[in-house]
Amino acid sequence: MSCSNSSTAAAHNAVKDYYGKVLSTTSDLKTSACSARSAPHPIVCRLIKSIPKAVNDKFYGCGNPIPLGIEGKDILDLGSGSGRDCYVAAALVGPNGSVTGVDMTDEQLQTARNNVDEFGKTLGYTPKLKFVTGYIEDLKTAGIPDNSADICISNCVVNLSPSKREVFSSVFNALRAGGEFHFSDMYADQTIPEALRQHQMLHGEGLSGALFTNEFERIVTEIGFLFPRILTITPVDVYDPQLKQLVGNIKYFSITYRLFKLNEQTRDNGKDTGYIATYLGTITGHEDKYVLDIDNTFERNVPVHVSGSTGRILKSSWLADFFNVEESSEEVTTEISSAAMLIKVNAFGCSASSCK
Ligand SMILES: C[S@@+](CC[C@H](N)C(=O)[O-])C[C@H]1O[C@@H](n2cnc3c(N)ncnc32)[C@H](O)[C@@H]1O
């Protein structure tokens, strides 16, 4: 993106200033929004501990957006910051996969780049891990070709963008068919009023740019993703009394979403009869069961009747390697949870711990 639009440039500069100059370490944050609440998988925790301290100290994520089972995959991290999630992903993809982080803030990119060699020594091979300068609204200009990523990840970043539709379109284009945008971000239970959107600290903390969940669902399905799957949803605490007063009755959530891009033919197959899906137990770290989302958990070797769209995901996305999927004549009309519904009935867990 050329940044020719002055309000977009101003929004970008305010965020660069916040993450490049105002914040120094994770402890400077004013909310739990940008410090991942629920514990990552033990494999991820172990890897986090092996990452250079300078990288970990500047982690500002609000979730755990790194799936397991990604060996050999090409991963793209939007708003990679100091690079923590990229380092973890680089270890998970191994020597045959690649990880590219995109960020616009020089200070963050410098920390990320400075520690790659040291991490290579820990891994015992040179990881295909690089950090590029660019805007997530226009990945192509940042040097990311269309159809080049198997999985895109992102941690507490999209809320900071002044042009969220462009971000989702850009990710859609960067993904290969069968790919997934697996990301954690801040969402709200209502549209954030204009007055709050201009507040710099609220914005930096992810509270004024959070999308209303319903609007998010509309935008991404219009772009061509399947209806968003929710992996985790946890309420966000605002610690600072002044910020707390400003946000009033708005409820915030950190949500890890899964957005699948299937090829057009598969996506538009309106078939509503279901499928029978069996998880093979072949993802390291998920040997006994696999949680696709809040509505769908699979025990190893246990056939499950699933809806048409769940069957199409398991048959035609990068997850196809781990499932056996057969057509079924039985109609399965499982509803897929919308975040708004979960918020209404408070049907989410809250495990407030990180790696011990
Ligand atoms: C909350 S921090 C999260 C960083 C990292 N994902 C982590 O978990 O530590 C947000 C990061 O996104 C970057 N960012 C925000 N908006 C961006 C944009 N439009 N294009 C590129 N990077 C952006 C910022 O520079 C910052 O490093």
The ligand as a Tripos MOL2 file, in Angstrom:
@<TRIPOS>MOLECULE
LIG
   27    29     1     0     0
SMALL
NO_CHARGES

@<TRIPOS>ATOM
      1 C1          0.0850   -5.9690   19.3110 C.3       1 LIG1
      2 S1          1.5760   -6.0530   18.4000 S.3       1 LIG1
      3 C2          1.6530   -7.8030   18.1370 C.3       1 LIG1
      4 C3          2.9780   -8.2460   17.6520 C.3       1 LIG1
      5 C4          3.1510   -9.7540   17.5460 C.3       1 LIG1
      6 N1          2.1310  -10.3400   16.7130 N.3       1 LIG1
      7 C5          3.1470  -10.3930   18.9150 C.2       1 LIG1
      8 O1          2.2540  -11.2380   19.1510 O.co2     1 LIG1
      9 O2          3.9790  -10.0440   19.7330 O.co2     1 LIG1
     10 C6          1.0620   -5.4160   16.8260 C.3       1 LIG1
     11 C7          2.1420   -5.4330   15.7410 C.3       1 LIG1
     12 O3          1.4780   -5.2920   14.4880 O.3       1 LIG1
     13 C8          2.1750   -4.3720   13.6840 C.3       1 LIG1
     14 N2          1.1950   -3.7620   12.7940 N.ar      1 LIG1
     15 C9          0.0540   -3.1230   13.1570 C.ar      1 LIG1
     16 N3         -0.6200   -2.6900   12.0750 N.ar      1 LIG1
     17 C10         0.1060   -3.0740   10.9930 C.ar      1 LIG1
     18 C11        -0.0680   -2.9090    9.5950 C.ar      1 LIG1
     19 N4         -1.1300   -2.2810    9.1090 N.pl3     1 LIG1
     20 N5          0.8750   -3.4320    8.7750 N.ar      1 LIG1
     21 C12         1.9700   -4.0650    9.2850 C.ar      1 LIG1
     22 N6          2.1850   -4.2420   10.6020 N.ar      1 LIG1
     23 C13         1.2750   -3.7510   11.4560 C.ar      1 LIG1
     24 C14         2.7980   -3.4050   14.6730 C.3       1 LIG1
     25 O4          3.9110   -2.7760   14.1200 O.3       1 LIG1
     26 C15         3.1530   -4.3170   15.8430 C.3       1 LIG1
     27 O5          4.4410   -4.8330   15.7280 O.3       1 LIG1
@<TRIPOS>BOND
     1     1     2 1
     2     2     3 1
     3     2    10 1
     4     3     4 1
     5     4     5 1
     6     5     6 1
     7     5     7 1
     8     7     8 2
     9     7     9 1
    10    10    11 1
    11    11    12 1
    12    11    26 1
    13    12    13 1
    14    13    14 1
    15    13    24 1
    16    14    15 ar
    17    14    23 ar
    18    15    16 ar
    19    16    17 ar
    20    17    18 ar
    21    17    23 ar
    22    18    19 1
    23    18    20 ar
    24    20    21 ar
    25    21    22 ar
    26    22    23 ar
    27    24    25 1
    28    24    26 1
    29    26    27 1
@<TRIPOS>SUBSTRUCTURE
     1 LIG1         1 GROUP 0 **** ****
